């Protein structure tokens, strides 16, 4: 059930192959060995409006939010975060702000419906 969401400023489109980066980040999650391969979901969200500190929208960014059901060790999550960041830095070193956040979801509160 892990969800990888890559948010990025619209200026990133000019310098980064966004679809290729998303595919490679997805592969990192698949190859981590932490998840059932069929459950990994990845998507990108382009941001046309953002503000960062006093610099407003002059700072471009890519932010990865990776949500997963709780139960992984801190070491496993740290390694996944490190691998995702390494891929980001490899493909998007021209982007000023690169961030990754791994977040546990509460199994007791998660709901899923398949039709």
C-alpha positions in Angstrom: 0.0 0.0 0.0 2.9 2.4 -0.1 2.3 5.7 -1.9 5.1 7.8 -3.4 4.0 11.3 -4.3 6.5 13.6 -6.0 5.5 17.2 -5.8 7.6 19.6 -7.9 7.7 23.2 -9.0 6.7 23.9 -12.6 10.1 25.2 -13.4 11.6 21.7 -12.8 9.9 20.6 -16.1 12.6 22.6 -18.0 15.5 20.7 -16.6 14.4 17.3 -15.4 12.7 14.4 -17.2 9.8 14.2 -14.6 8.3 11.0 -16.0 11.7 9.3 -16.1 12.5 10.4 -12.6 9.1 9.2 -11.3 9.7 5.8 -13.0 13.2 5.5 -11.4 11.9 6.5 -7.9 9.2 3.9 -8.4 11.9 1.3 -9.2 13.7 2.2 -6.0 10.6 1.4 -4.0 10.0 -1.8 -5.9 13.6 -3.0 -5.4 13.7 -2.1 -1.7 12.2 -5.5 -0.8 10.0 -3.8 1.8 6.7 -4.1 -0.1 4.5 -6.4 -2.2 5.4 -5.1 -5.7 1.7 -4.9 -6.8 0.9 -2.5 -4.0 3.4 0.2 -4.7 1.8 3.4 -6.2 3.7 6.4 -7.5 2.5 9.7 -8.9 3.7 13.2 -9.6 2.0 16.5 -8.8 3.1 19.7 -10.6 2.8 22.8 -8.5 2.1 26.1 -10.3 1.9 28.2 -7.1 4.2 27.9 -4.1 6.1 30.0 -1.6 9.4 29.2 0.2 10.5 31.5 3.0 11.1 35.1 2.0 12.2 34.0 -1.5 8.6 33.2 -2.6 8.5 31.2 -5.8 12.0 31.9 -6.9 13.3 28.6 -5.3 12.4 25.5 -7.3 11.9 22.2 -5.5 11.1 18.5 -5.6 9.5 17.0 -2.5 8.9 13.2 -2.1 6.3 12.1 0.3 6.3 8.4 0.9 3.5 7.0 3.0 3.5 3.4 4.1 1.7 1.3 6.6 3.4 1.2 9.9 5.6 -1.8 10.8 9.0 -1.0 9.1 12.0 -0.4 11.3 13.6 3.0 11.5 16.6 1.6 9.8 14.5 0.3 6.9 12.8 3.7 6.5 16.1 5.5 6.7 17.6 3.4 4.0 14.6 3.9 1.7 14.8 7.6 2.3 18.6 7.5 1.5 18.0 5.6 -1.7 15.2 7.9 -2.9 17.4 11.0 -2.1 20.3 9.4 -4.0 18.1 9.0 -7.1 16.9 12.6 -6.8 20.4 14.0 -6.5 21.5 11.9 -9.5 18.8 13.2 -11.8 17.8 16.6 -10.4 21.0 18.2 -9.0 20.1 21.4 -10.7 17.0 21.8 -8.5 17.6 24.0 -5.5 15.5 22.1 -2.9 15.3 18.3 -2.8 13.5 16.7 0.1 12.2 13.3 1.1 9.8 12.4 3.9 8.8 8.9 4.9 5.6 8.8 6.9 3.9 5.8 8.7 0.2 5.4 8.3 -1.9 3.9 11.1 -3.1 0.4 10.0 -6.1 0.8 12.3 -7.3 3.9 10.5 -6.4 3.0 6.9 -9.3 2.1 4.6 -9.2 0.7 1.1 -11.9 -0.3 -1.4 -11.3 -2.1 -4.7 -14.1 -2.3 -7.2 
